[in-house]
Structure formats: C-alpha cells, structure tokens
Amino acid sequence: MKFTKRYETYMRGIRTAEQELPAVGLKRLKKMLKKCRSHRSPHHKTTSSSSDAEADGSRRCPGHCSVCDGSFFPSLLDEMSAVVGCFNEKAKKLLELHLASGFKKYVMWFSNRCHRNHGQLIQQGKDLVTYAIINAVAMRKILKKYDKIHYSKQGQEFKAQAQSLHIEILQSPWLSELMAFYMNLRRSKKNETAMELFGDCSLTFDDDQPTLSCNLFDSMRVDISLTCSVCLDTMFDPVSLSCGHIFCYLCCCSAASVTIVDGLKSADHRSKCPLCRQAGVFPNAVHLDELNMLLSYR
C-alpha cells in the first residue's frame, strides 16, 4: 500500500464523532506538484543538453511556477502548524492528568470522563505518538517529492525554517514525554498486557549512551539521545528548550547564566542554546518530568 493511501486510511480511522484531528492534505499537495511537473517538463528537456550554467539554472523553479510563488509552502505551513498545535495540546493534557497529585488529580480525573483507567490512558498516548510520527513521515515525504520535481533544495530549506518556527513535530518536548510515559507505565505489572500494544518503544544504553527509541511502520524510527551535550553525561532533571534541544536543568542554568533559584524564566532573551545557538529559547523551557522519572529508575 502506498504511503498516501495508508496515511489517509489511518487518519480516517482515528476520527471520531467528537473530534476531527488536523492532517496534511497529501493528495491535494501532490496534485499541485503534478501540475507543476507538467509545466516544468518541456523546460527541463530543453535545458538538459545545454551548457553547465544553463543546467544549473534549470534547477531553480521558474518565476511563473504557481507552486513556488505562494500556494504550496503556505498551505503546508498552515497544516503543519495545526498538526503540531493539536498534538502538543492533547499530549500536555494527557500528561498533566498522569502527573497530577492529590485533590488536583481527583478533580481532573472526574472532569475527563474519557480517562477512566490506565488502559485508556495508554491507548490515548499510543494514538498520539502514532499521530505525531505518521504526520512527520507525511511532511518529510512531500518535501522530498517537492525537491525531486524541482531539482532544488527548497524543501530541505523549508524543513529547517519549520524547525526555527518550532513547528517540527519531532522536536516537540511532548513526544519524548509520551514515549517516557509508556516506559514508566510498563513498570506496573498490571499494565503489562496493555503495554504490549506499543512494544516498539524502548530505552537502551549503548556504551553507556542512553537512547529513547520508537519504531512505527516500516519507514520511520525516532531516536532521542538522552546524553546531555553540555556535561556529556546521562541527563539529570532534563528540560527541553524552545528550539527542541534537551539538556540537564543545571547545565541549562549555567548556559543561561542564571541561578537554580531564579530559574530559566529569568534568563536574558539574548542567551543562546548551547547546541544550535538560537537566542531566546530558555524562558519557555519545558521540564520533562516523565523522562526524569524514567531515567531515575535506571
């Protein structure tokens, strides 16, 4: 089964009467590219036997290309934003319910009637991780197809732009939190049967380098390194910066030149990520509590 058909079948399957999750319009985007290909074919044939300079020029999209001048990328950008926003919101609510304690948990539990037991929590988390990864595959494939048709690297450049705009779903802190959520629930014997539904999520230590991995489908594997790039040790009290990079909380405070008491919210907006050097990524950092719990068991 081709990926587009598989994707649409999956998206239809997760839709319910109460909600319709945002999706990437693969069919519509592919039709745009098909139309663009028909316009480019004669142009490409005439330049294929010309000089090297002309051949280099043929790799650029023509100015009259309707796909490149404002239809393809804006449409994909809107869809990516909707998918990531929906995933982040639902994942955050699910994890808040699991991590809540005392009276707050009691109130949240009874105000969310769909979350009646751990089995349902696990299933909802599984669905969210699957939703995130299959949409990441969809975005990667359509951008790859764009570059192939246009003989360009604009698709890869757009992907880099999406990362800087924080709409790359694999960079979401809630993805690693949901994966850790599964591993933590697996420790409970009464939940072992339910966890078999999601047997491809694992934490491995290869040469003392911890990696959180997830295999879904035959075309996508997510590996999240849990080694802090600052102290080069297994992460302790991990936090995810706005850029998506994860570090120890102490290392983040050191990099942002703030005290542990003041916290990352007090960091100067000019402070940069130790890895990608993007500024302003500290104030909205997310504490990865599920991931911290998982690493504390090892």
N, C-alpha and C positions, 0 to 999 in steps of 0.2 A: 504494500500500500504506500503510495506517495505521501510525502510529509504533509502537504497541504490538505489532502483528504483526511489524513489521520488527525491533524490538528483540528479541523472543523468538526470531525466526529467527537473528539474529546470535549471541545467547547460546548457542543450541543448537549453532551451527557452531563455536564456539571451545572447546567442552567436549571433553575428551579422556579416554582411559581412565585416565590418571594423575591428573587433577585436574578439579575442577568449580568454576569461579570463582563467587564470590558475585554476586548480581544483585538488582535491585529488582523486587519482586513487583508489577508494574504491574497485571496482571489482578485480583489479589486486592484491591489498594488501590482500584482503580476500582469493584469490586463494593461495597466499603464506602461509597464516595461515592454510588453509585447508590441504595443503601439509605437513606442519609441524605437524598438528594434527595427520595425518595418520602415521607419523614416531614416534610420541610420544605415541600413544595408547597402543602398546604392553608393552612399558617401564612402563607406568603408572599402567597397570593392574598387573604387576609383583611386583611392589613396594607397592601396595595398602594394602597388607596383611602382609608386613614386619614390622620391628621394627620402633620405632618413629624416630630414627636417619636416617634410610633409607627413611622414609616418608618425612622428611624434605629435604633430598637430592633430592627427586623426584620433588620438587617444583622448582628446578633450571633447566634451559634449558641444555640439553646435549651438549657437546662440538661439536658434529657433526651436530647440528641443523643449516641448511642452512639459516633459517630465522634470527637467532640471531647473526650470525657471519659476518654480513655486507651487507645484502640485504634489510631487512625490514626498519630498522630505518634510514639508509642513504637516502633511497628513500623517506620516509615520511618527513624527514628533508628538502630535496630539494623542495618538493611540498608545505610544509608549508611556507618556505621562499618565494617562488614565489607568493603564495596567499596573504600573508601579505604585501609584497612589492608592488604588484599591487593595493591592497586596499588602502594602505597609499598614494600612488602616485595619484590615482584618487580622493580620498577624499580631499586631500590637494588642488588640482587644483580647485575642485568644491567650496570649502570654500573660497579660495582666490578670486574667482570670486564674491562671495556674499559679502565678507567683503571689497573688494576694493572700493576706493572712487575717485572722480574727474576724471581727464584725464586717469589715470591708469585703472579705471573701464571701461571707454569708449573704450579704446584700447582692453582690454581683452574681452569685450562683443562682439565686432565685429570680433575678431580673433578666437572666438569659436562659430561658426555658429549653433552648436547643442544646445547652451544655449540661445534660443531666448526669453523665457519668464519664469516667476516664476513657472508655472505649470511644465515645463520641468526640471527646477532645482530641484523641489520637487521630481519628478519621478526618476530622476537620483540618488538623495540622498537616496530615498527609496530602490532603487535597490542595492545600495552599502551596506546599513545596512543589508539588507536581505542576500546579498552575504557573508558578514562577519560572520553573525550568523549561517547560514546553514553550512559554512565551519568549524566553531568552533564545531558544533554538529558532523560533519563528523569525525573530528580529535579525539574528545572525545570518540566516539563510537568505532573507530578502535583500539584505545589504550586500551579501556576496554575489547575488544574482545581478544586482544593480551594477557592481563593479565589472562583472564579466561582460555585460552587454555594452557598457560604455567605455571599456578599456581604460578605466580610471581607478583612482583610489579614494574617490569621494565617499564611498560607503564606509570605508575604514575611518576616514576623517570625521564623518558624521557620528560614528560609534564613539570616537574619542570626545567629540563635543557632548554627546549624551552623558558620558561619564562625568564631565566637568559640570553638567547641569543636574547631576545626581538623579538621573532617570535610567541608569543602567541597573536592571533588576538584580543581577548577580552581585552588585555592590551593596545591596540593601542589608543593613545590620540585622534585619528581622529574618533573613534567610538562614544565616548561621545560627541565630537564636532558635528557630524552629527545628533545625537539624539537631541541635543540642537538647532541645525539648524531648525529642524522640529517644535519644540515648538515655536521658535521665529517667523517663518513664519505663524504659526497658529493664531498669534495675529492680522494678517491682515484679515479683513472681506472678502476681495475679493479672499482670498486664502482658505477660509473655505471648499469649495467643494473639492478642490484638496487635502486638508489635510485629508479628510475622507478616502483616500486611505491608510493612515497609522495611524489608530485610536488607536493602541496599544502602543503608545509612550506617557509617562506621567511623570510629576513631582509631587511628593506627599510629604507632610510634616506630618510625623507620630511622635507625641510627639516632635514637632519642629526639627525633624531629616529629612532633605531633601534627597530624593532618586529619581534618574532618572531611569525609568524602561522602558523595551521594551519586549513585548511578540510577538514571531514569531513562528508559528507552535505550535504543542501541546507538544513539548518536550524541549523547550528552553525558558528561561526567563533570561534576563540580568538586574541586579540591580546594579546601581553605586551610592555608598554613596557619598553625597556632604557635609559631615561633615569633617572638617579638623582634622586629627589625632593629630596635634600639639596643636592648640588652642581650640579644641573641640567645635568650632562654625561653622556656615554655611560658606562655603568657600568664600573668597573675593579675586578677581583677581586671579583665580585658574591657576596653572601651573601643567603640567604632567612631572614628571621626566622620565629618560630613562628606569627605572625599571617598569614604568606604574602606580606608585602611584601618587595621586593628592593631592596637598596642596595649601594653600594660598601663594601668592608670598612673602609676608612679612615673613611668617613662614619659607619658603624655604631659604630666605636670611639669616635669623637668624641661621638656622640649618647649613648652609654652611659657616657661619662666614664671610659674605660679606655685603657690604653696598647696599642699594637700587640703588644708583647711579652707582656703579660698575657693578651690576647685576650678575646673576648666571653664566655667561660665564667666569667670573674671579675666580670662585670657585676652590679651590685646588682639584686635582684629587683624593686625599685621603679622601675627605669629603664623608660621607655616608648618605644614605637615612634614615630619622628618623624612618621609619617603618620596612624595610627589611634589613637595614644595608649594602646594596650593595654600593660599592665605585664607584666614577666617574660618578654619574648619574645626576649631576647638570648642567654642561656646555651645554648639548644638550636638556635642558628642553624646553617644548612647551607651550606657552601661550594659554590658552583655551578661546579665545575671544567670541565665540558663547555661551559658558557656562556662562561666566561672564555677558553677555547681558541678558541671561535667568534669572539668579539669581537676577539681578538688577531690574527686573520687579516685583519681588515678595515682 
